[in-house]
Amino acid sequence: MEEEKVALHISRIKRALENEGKQADEKEIRKSFLTYLVSYGLNENVSERKVLEDYGISVESAEVGAEVKLNSLVPNDRVTVRGVVVSINRAVSTKDGVESTRYYGILKDDTGSAPFNAWRNSILDGIEKGDSIEIAGAMVGEWNGTPQIRIVRGTTVNKVELDFDIPVSGTFGGPVEEMELSKISPGKRVAFTARILSIEERTINAREEEKTIYSGVVADRSAKVSFTAWKDFGLNAGDVIKAEGAYVREWRNAPQINLDEGMDIEKLDIEFPSIEELDRGTPMRVWEAEERGTVNDALIKATMIQVKPGSGLIFRCPECRWVLQDGVCKKHGRVEGVPDLRIKAVIDDGTAALNMVAGKEVTSKILGKSVQECVKEAQEKMDRAVIFRELEEKILARDFRFRGNVLTDDMSTTMIVNEMDEIEENPVDAAESLIEEWGV
């Protein structure tokens, strides 16, 4: 075994002993390590563990774990990994009056990359972006479907010389394919250039800790996609950005882009379609929407052919928002419901039929009255169905322009409508438009 690797294992054993408050002579550590390695024929990691066991450190905390590449991480394994620190950040949080420090960042080797984090206040002191390190005895966790390196009790971290080259293409290891937003799919890391159409700050509770995230919509000429940024990149609506290594996850059956804490995002000053150009929606026929399955911001002209039961005035559980049936929630039993409005219907444009759902804002606009006014009317007439009948009269067998997202699950394809405007076309104009569209 090379002297450099022996020295590395000796250093790790010494650091692990110090972490447990134990002192040992380096010569004795070396002698014990080489005895297990040479005389007993054990591999280097097992030899390291045996030395630590001799000093009274439990197998669980001493176990270094097999050395693996970052593209082979499996949740719940204990591993040793080596790579370059792409990014490292330090966050301080307070819970129940106790302040704690967390380090987090991205490690990269010649096969890929993975996020890491450590709640121990000192183990990553002195580690900086660009350092080559070995993390020995880490646990592999999982967050948002991505394996994560967790530096726990018994883990050691040392600066090392790497015996492999890191690809220069792609912050996150290996070439990251740049593609249009319409072609991204969940489970991949991608690069893209797009304009931010909207962005808002909100606070969530993540692992019993409040965290500020930024969510919104990005767009290029091919599509619009929602995104979540897990740190403040200083982004604003209207910015054109280039992101490399963004992780694509699935959210409500549609792709969603995650901008991770360790990413570098570049703002570009280039010619790019404006917000107005990108925010017009994608015109399509119903058959196209069903064929694609998932479409962000679709525009569809169609006829309302059925208004389904459950439309009009409904009442929701104040806890889970489930629609009540005779005042009863499936989860919370009998509760006092919160009034709401919605449309559940079927639309058809002559090419195919499609389920649609619209919420309170759209329904209220169609009815020309608020939720409170609908509740008052239903109470006065002692009949909640009066709102359903009124809604059905206003929309059934009429033509509308629908705008929203098309989603597909195991059961059906549904359009979640956020805009709905009645089309009042002159019959001659409509006929000419149809002739032009179909080329007859």
C-alpha positions as CSV (number, residue, x, y, z in Angstrom):
1,M,0.0,0.0,0.0
2,E,1.3,3.5,-0.9
3,E,2.8,5.5,2.0
4,E,0.5,8.4,1.2
5,K,-2.6,6.2,1.6
6,V,-1.2,4.8,4.9
7,A,-0.7,8.3,6.2
8,L,-4.2,9.2,5.2
9,H,-5.7,6.3,7.2
10,I,-3.5,7.1,10.2
11,S,-4.7,10.7,10.0
12,R,-8.4,9.6,9.9
13,I,-8.0,7.2,12.8
14,K,-6.3,10.0,14.9
15,R,-9.0,12.5,14.0
16,A,-11.8,9.9,14.9
17,L,-10.1,9.3,18.3
18,E,-9.8,13.0,19.0
19,N,-13.5,13.4,18.1
20,E,-14.2,10.8,20.8
21,G,-11.9,12.6,23.4
22,K,-9.3,9.9,23.2
23,Q,-5.5,10.3,22.8
24,A,-3.2,7.9,21.1
25,D,0.4,7.9,19.9
26,E,0.7,8.1,16.1
27,K,3.4,5.4,16.1
28,E,1.1,3.0,17.9
29,I,-1.8,3.8,15.6
30,R,0.5,3.1,12.6
31,K,1.8,-0.2,14.1
32,S,-1.7,-1.5,14.8
33,F,-3.0,-0.4,11.4
34,L,-0.2,-2.2,9.5
35,T,-0.6,-5.3,11.6
36,Y,-4.2,-5.7,10.6
37,L,-3.4,-4.7,7.0
38,V,-0.3,-6.9,6.4
39,S,-0.3,-9.6,9.0
40,Y,-4.0,-10.3,9.0
41,G,-4.6,-9.5,5.3
42,L,-7.6,-7.2,6.0
43,N,-8.5,-4.4,3.6
44,E,-7.6,-0.8,4.5
45,N,-11.1,0.2,5.6
46,V,-11.6,-2.8,7.8
47,S,-8.1,-2.4,9.3
48,E,-9.0,1.2,10.1
49,R,-12.2,0.1,11.8
50,K,-10.4,-2.6,13.8
51,V,-7.8,-0.1,15.2
52,L,-10.7,2.2,16.3
53,E,-12.4,-0.8,18.0
54,D,-9.2,-1.5,19.9
55,Y,-9.5,2.0,21.4
56,G,-13.1,1.3,22.5
57,I,-15.0,3.1,19.8
58,S,-18.1,1.2,18.8
59,V,-18.3,-0.5,15.4
60,E,-21.2,1.7,14.5
61,S,-19.4,5.0,15.0
62,A,-16.1,3.6,13.7
63,E,-17.3,2.0,10.5
64,V,-15.8,4.0,7.6
65,G,-17.9,2.4,4.9
66,A,-16.8,1.4,1.4
67,E,-15.4,4.1,-0.9
68,V,-18.0,4.8,-3.6
69,K,-18.4,7.2,-6.5
70,L,-21.1,9.9,-6.2
71,N,-23.2,8.5,-8.9
72,S,-23.6,5.3,-6.9
73,L,-24.9,6.7,-3.6
74,V,-27.7,4.6,-2.0
75,P,-29.8,6.0,0.9
76,N,-29.0,4.5,4.3
77,D,-25.5,3.3,3.3
78,R,-22.5,4.3,5.2
79,V,-19.8,5.4,2.7
80,T,-16.5,7.1,2.0
81,V,-16.4,9.6,-0.8
82,R,-13.8,11.8,-2.4
83,G,-14.1,14.9,-4.5
84,V,-13.9,18.6,-5.0
85,V,-16.0,21.1,-3.0
86,V,-18.0,22.9,-5.6
87,S,-19.7,25.1,-3.0
88,I,-19.9,25.4,0.8
89,N,-22.2,27.5,2.9
90,R,-22.6,28.1,6.6
91,A,-26.0,28.7,8.2
92,V,-26.9,29.5,11.8
93,S,-30.3,28.7,13.2
94,T,-32.0,29.0,16.6
95,K,-34.5,26.5,18.0
96,D,-35.9,26.7,21.5
97,G,-33.3,29.4,22.3
98,V,-30.4,27.2,21.3
99,E,-28.2,28.3,18.4
100,S,-26.7,25.7,16.0
101,T,-24.5,25.9,13.0
102,R,-25.0,23.9,9.8
103,Y,-22.7,23.5,6.8
104,Y,-24.1,22.6,3.4
105,G,-22.7,22.5,-0.1
106,I,-22.0,20.3,-3.2
107,L,-19.3,17.7,-3.6
108,K,-18.2,16.6,-7.1
109,D,-16.1,13.7,-8.4
110,D,-15.5,12.3,-11.9
111,T,-18.9,10.6,-12.1
112,G,-21.3,13.3,-10.8
113,S,-22.2,15.4,-7.7
114,A,-24.1,15.3,-4.5
115,P,-25.2,17.7,-1.8
116,F,-23.6,17.4,1.7
117,N,-24.5,18.8,5.1
118,A,-23.1,18.7,8.6
119,W,-24.6,19.9,11.9
120,R,-21.3,19.5,13.7
121,N,-19.9,23.0,14.3
122,S,-16.2,22.4,13.6
123,I,-15.7,19.5,11.3
124,L,-15.8,21.6,8.2
125,D,-14.0,24.6,9.6
126,G,-11.2,25.5,7.2
127,I,-12.8,23.7,4.2
128,E,-13.3,26.0,1.3
129,K,-14.7,26.0,-2.2
130,G,-12.2,24.3,-4.5
131,D,-10.7,22.0,-1.9
132,S,-10.2,18.3,-2.6
133,I,-11.5,16.3,0.3
134,E,-12.3,12.9,1.6
135,I,-15.4,12.3,3.7
136,A,-15.1,9.0,5.5
137,G,-17.9,7.3,7.4
138,A,-20.7,9.5,6.1
139,M,-24.4,8.4,6.0
140,V,-26.3,8.6,2.8
141,G,-29.7,10.3,3.2
142,E,-32.3,11.5,0.7
143,W,-33.9,14.9,0.1
144,N,-36.4,15.7,-2.7
145,G,-35.4,12.4,-4.4
146,T,-31.7,13.2,-4.5
147,P,-29.1,11.2,-2.4
148,Q,-27.4,13.5,0.2
149,I,-24.2,13.0,2.1
150,R,-24.7,13.5,5.8
151,I,-21.7,14.1,8.0
152,V,-22.5,12.5,11.3
153,R,-20.9,11.4,14.5
154,G,-17.8,9.3,13.6
155,T,-17.4,10.9,10.2
156,T,-14.0,12.3,9.4
157,V,-13.2,15.0,6.8
158,N,-9.7,15.5,5.4
159,K,-8.1,17.4,2.6
160,V,-6.5,15.0,0.1
161,E,-4.8,14.7,-3.3
162,L,-7.3,13.2,-5.8
163,D,-6.2,10.3,-8.0
164,F,-8.8,11.2,-10.7
165,D,-9.6,14.1,-12.9
166,I,-12.7,16.2,-12.5
167,P,-14.6,17.0,-15.8
168,V,-14.6,20.7,-16.5
169,S,-17.9,20.5,-18.3
170,G,-20.8,21.0,-15.9
171,T,-20.7,22.1,-12.3
172,F,-22.5,18.9,-11.3
173,G,-20.3,16.3,-12.9
174,G,-20.2,15.1,-16.5
175,P,-21.7,17.0,-19.4
176,V,-25.0,18.6,-18.5
177,E,-27.3,18.8,-21.5
178,E,-28.7,22.2,-22.3
179,M,-32.2,21.9,-23.6
180,E,-35.5,23.8,-24.2
181,L,-37.9,23.8,-21.3
182,S,-40.5,21.8,-23.3
183,K,-38.0,18.8,-23.3
184,I,-37.0,18.6,-19.7
185,S,-38.2,15.6,-17.7
186,P,-38.2,14.6,-14.0
187,G,-35.1,13.0,-12.5
188,K,-32.5,14.8,-14.6
189,R,-30.1,17.6,-14.1
190,V,-30.2,20.0,-17.0
191,A,-28.9,23.4,-18.3
192,F,-31.3,26.0,-19.6
193,T,-31.6,29.6,-20.6
194,A,-34.9,31.3,-19.8
195,R,-36.6,34.5,-18.6
196,I,-38.2,34.8,-15.2
197,L,-41.9,35.6,-15.6
198,S,-42.7,35.8,-11.9
199,I,-41.0,35.1,-8.6
200,E,-42.2,35.4,-5.0
201,E,-40.7,34.8,-1.6
202,R,-42.4,32.5,0.9
203,T,-41.6,30.8,4.2
204,I,-41.9,27.0,4.7
205,N,-41.3,24.7,7.6
206,A,-38.6,22.2,6.6
207,R,-37.6,19.7,9.2
208,E,-39.0,21.8,12.0
209,E,-37.0,24.8,10.8
210,E,-38.4,27.8,9.1
211,K,-36.8,28.4,5.7
212,T,-37.3,31.1,3.1
213,I,-37.6,29.8,-0.5
214,Y,-38.4,31.6,-3.8
215,S,-40.9,30.2,-6.3
216,G,-42.1,31.3,-9.6
217,V,-42.2,30.6,-13.4
218,V,-39.5,30.6,-16.0
219,A,-40.1,30.5,-19.8
220,D,-38.4,30.2,-23.1
221,R,-40.0,30.1,-26.6
222,S,-41.0,26.4,-26.1
223,A,-42.7,26.3,-22.7
224,K,-43.2,27.7,-19.2
225,V,-42.2,25.8,-16.1
226,S,-42.5,26.5,-12.4
227,F,-39.4,26.6,-10.3
228,T,-38.3,26.7,-6.7
229,A,-35.0,28.3,-5.6
230,W,-33.7,27.1,-2.2
231,K,-31.6,30.2,-1.6
232,D,-31.7,33.9,-2.5
233,F,-29.9,34.1,-5.9
234,G,-31.0,37.8,-6.2
235,L,-33.4,36.9,-9.0
236,N,-36.2,39.3,-10.2
237,A,-39.0,39.1,-12.6
238,G,-37.7,39.9,-16.1
239,D,-34.2,38.5,-15.5
240,V,-32.8,36.3,-18.2
241,I,-30.8,33.5,-16.5
242,K,-28.6,30.6,-17.5
243,A,-28.7,27.7,-15.0
244,E,-26.5,24.7,-15.2
245,G,-27.1,21.5,-13.3
246,A,-30.7,22.4,-12.3
247,Y,-32.6,19.3,-10.9
248,V,-35.9,18.5,-12.5
249,R,-38.5,16.9,-10.2
250,E,-42.1,16.0,-10.6
251,W,-44.8,18.1,-8.9
252,R,-48.5,17.3,-9.5
253,N,-47.6,15.3,-12.5
254,A,-45.7,18.1,-14.2
255,P,-41.9,18.9,-14.3
256,Q,-40.7,21.5,-11.8
257,I,-37.2,23.0,-11.7
258,N,-35.2,23.0,-8.4
259,L,-32.5,25.6,-8.2
260,D,-30.2,24.1,-5.5
261,E,-28.3,26.0,-2.9
262,G,-25.0,25.1,-4.3
263,M,-25.7,26.2,-7.9
264,D,-24.2,29.2,-9.7
265,I,-26.7,31.0,-11.8
266,E,-25.6,33.5,-14.4
267,K,-27.7,36.6,-15.3
268,L,-27.5,37.3,-19.1
269,D,-27.7,40.5,-21.0
270,I,-28.8,39.1,-24.3
271,E,-31.7,39.5,-26.8
272,F,-34.5,37.3,-25.5
273,P,-38.3,37.3,-25.9
274,S,-40.0,39.7,-23.5
275,I,-42.3,38.7,-20.7
276,E,-45.3,39.8,-22.8
277,E,-44.2,37.6,-25.7
278,L,-43.6,34.6,-23.4
279,D,-46.7,35.0,-21.3
280,R,-49.2,34.6,-24.1
281,G,-49.8,30.9,-23.5
282,T,-49.7,28.0,-26.0
283,P,-52.7,27.7,-28.4
284,M,-53.6,24.1,-29.1
285,R,-56.5,21.7,-29.8
286,V,-57.8,19.3,-27.2
287,W,-56.4,16.3,-28.9
288,E,-52.9,17.9,-28.7
289,A,-53.3,18.6,-25.0
290,E,-54.4,15.0,-24.3
291,E,-51.5,13.6,-26.4
292,R,-48.9,15.7,-24.6
293,G,-50.4,14.9,-21.2
294,T,-48.8,17.8,-19.4
295,V,-48.8,21.3,-20.7
296,N,-48.1,24.5,-18.8
297,D,-50.2,27.6,-19.8
298,A,-52.3,26.1,-22.6
299,L,-54.9,28.1,-24.6
300,I,-57.9,26.1,-25.8
301,K,-61.1,27.2,-27.5
302,A,-63.9,24.8,-26.8
303,T,-67.6,24.3,-26.0
304,M,-68.9,23.5,-22.5
305,I,-70.7,20.2,-23.1
306,Q,-71.3,19.1,-19.4
307,V,-71.4,20.8,-16.0
308,K,-70.6,18.1,-13.4
309,P,-72.2,17.7,-10.0
310,G,-70.0,19.3,-7.3
311,S,-69.9,22.6,-9.3
312,G,-71.2,25.8,-7.9
313,L,-71.3,26.5,-4.2
314,I,-69.4,23.9,-2.1
315,F,-68.1,23.7,1.4
316,R,-64.5,22.6,2.4
317,C,-63.0,21.2,5.6
318,P,-61.2,24.0,7.4
319,E,-58.4,21.6,8.2
320,C,-57.6,19.7,5.0
321,R,-59.6,21.6,2.4
322,W,-61.4,18.4,1.3
323,V,-64.9,19.0,-0.1
324,L,-67.5,18.1,2.5
325,Q,-70.3,15.6,1.8
326,D,-73.4,16.5,3.8
327,G,-71.1,18.4,6.2
328,V,-68.8,15.5,6.8
329,C,-65.0,15.4,6.0
330,K,-63.6,12.0,5.2
331,K,-60.6,12.7,7.5
332,H,-62.0,15.0,10.2
333,G,-65.6,14.0,10.5
334,R,-68.4,16.5,10.9
335,V,-67.0,20.1,10.8
336,E,-68.2,23.6,10.0
337,G,-67.4,24.0,6.4
338,V,-65.7,26.9,4.6
339,P,-67.7,28.1,1.6
340,D,-66.0,28.0,-1.8
341,L,-66.9,28.1,-5.5
342,R,-65.7,25.9,-8.4
343,I,-66.6,24.5,-11.8
344,K,-66.1,20.8,-12.7
345,A,-67.0,20.2,-16.3
346,V,-66.2,18.7,-19.7
347,I,-65.2,20.7,-22.7
348,D,-65.0,19.7,-26.4
349,D,-63.6,21.4,-29.4
350,G,-64.6,18.8,-32.0
351,T,-61.3,17.0,-31.9
352,A,-61.7,15.4,-28.4
353,A,-63.3,16.0,-25.0
354,L,-61.4,17.2,-21.9
355,N,-62.1,17.4,-18.1
356,M,-61.7,20.9,-16.7
357,V,-61.7,22.4,-13.2
358,A,-61.8,26.1,-12.3
359,G,-61.6,27.6,-8.8
360,K,-63.2,30.4,-6.9
361,E,-61.9,33.4,-8.9
362,V,-63.0,32.1,-12.3
363,T,-66.3,30.8,-11.0
364,S,-67.1,34.1,-9.2
365,K,-66.4,36.0,-12.4
366,I,-68.7,33.8,-14.5
367,L,-71.5,34.1,-11.9
368,G,-70.9,37.8,-11.4
369,K,-71.1,37.5,-7.6
370,S,-68.9,36.7,-4.6
371,V,-68.8,33.6,-2.4
372,Q,-70.6,35.5,0.3
373,E,-73.4,36.6,-2.1
374,C,-73.8,33.0,-3.2
375,V,-74.1,31.8,0.4
376,K,-76.7,34.5,1.1
377,E,-78.7,33.6,-2.0
378,A,-78.6,29.9,-1.1
379,Q,-79.7,30.6,2.4
380,E,-82.6,32.8,1.4
381,K,-83.9,30.2,-1.1
382,M,-82.9,27.3,1.3
383,D,-81.4,25.5,-1.7
384,R,-77.7,25.3,-2.4
385,A,-78.3,23.8,-5.8
386,V,-79.7,27.2,-7.0
387,I,-76.1,28.3,-7.6
388,F,-75.4,25.1,-9.6
389,R,-78.4,25.8,-11.8
390,E,-77.5,29.4,-12.3
391,L,-73.9,28.4,-13.3
392,E,-75.2,25.7,-15.7
393,E,-77.4,28.2,-17.4
394,K,-74.6,30.6,-17.9
395,I,-72.0,28.2,-19.3
396,L,-73.6,25.0,-20.8
397,A,-73.4,24.7,-24.6
398,R,-71.5,28.0,-24.9
399,D,-68.1,28.6,-26.4
400,F,-65.1,29.7,-24.2
401,R,-61.5,30.5,-24.5
402,F,-59.8,28.5,-21.6
403,R,-56.3,29.2,-20.3
404,G,-54.5,27.0,-17.7
405,N,-52.3,23.9,-17.1
406,V,-53.1,20.5,-18.4
407,L,-52.2,17.6,-16.1
408,T,-52.5,13.8,-16.5
409,D,-52.7,11.2,-13.8
410,D,-53.5,7.5,-13.8
411,M,-57.2,8.2,-14.3
412,S,-57.6,11.1,-16.7
413,T,-56.4,14.3,-18.3
414,T,-57.7,17.5,-16.7
415,M,-57.2,21.2,-17.5
416,I,-56.8,23.4,-14.4
417,V,-58.3,26.6,-15.7
418,N,-57.2,30.0,-14.4
419,E,-58.8,32.2,-17.1
420,M,-62.1,31.6,-18.9
421,D,-63.7,34.0,-21.3
422,E,-66.8,33.5,-23.4
423,I,-66.3,33.7,-27.2
424,E,-68.9,35.7,-29.0
425,E,-67.9,35.3,-32.7
426,N,-69.9,36.3,-35.7
427,P,-70.9,32.9,-37.4
428,V,-69.4,34.1,-40.7
429,D,-66.1,35.0,-39.1
430,A,-66.0,31.7,-37.2
431,A,-66.6,29.8,-40.4
432,E,-63.8,31.7,-42.3
433,S,-61.5,31.1,-39.4
434,L,-62.2,27.4,-39.4
435,I,-61.7,27.2,-43.2
436,E,-58.3,29.0,-42.9
437,E,-57.2,26.8,-40.0
438,W,-58.0,23.5,-41.7
439,G,-57.0,24.7,-45.2
440,V,-60.3,23.7,-47.0
